[in-house]
Amino acid sequence: MGGLKERIRFIRVGTLDDPDLMPPDVHIYTCSKQTWVRLPDGANVAEQFYDYGKTWSTESQSRRAALFDQTGIQPP
């Protein structure tokens, strides 16, 4: 993904001093979670990966589109 990696950064929430301040927006690949893992009632879940258009805010989708435009990469 030439050019894309230079423009984004990922931070693992578990590495933060207080990770409880940033609970997940969505739980992905829940089809393969262990049976003993309990997700909160009403949690946003996806059996595989999620649909950006249905999950991300309009603002987040705009930032994603701008990133792909800047790099000339076609979104998957």
Residue, then its C-alpha position, 0 to 999 in steps of 0.5 A: m500500500g505504497g504511501l498509505k503507511e506513511r499517513i496513518r498510525f495505529i495505537r493499541v488501546g491496551t497500551l494506554d494508561d487508562p484504556d477504559l476511556m476508549p471502549p471499542d466501537v465494534h467487535i469484529y470476527t465474532c464468528s471465531k470468538q471463544t464461547w467463554v468470551r462475553l460481549p456486552d448486551g447491545a454491542n456492535v458486532a460483525e461476524q467478519f469485518y464490518d462495512y465502513g459505510k454502515t459503521w463509520s461516521t460521515e466524518s470518519q468516512s470523509r477522512r478515509a476517502a481523503l487519505f485514499d485520494q491523497t495516495g492515489i490508492q483505490p479503496p478496497 
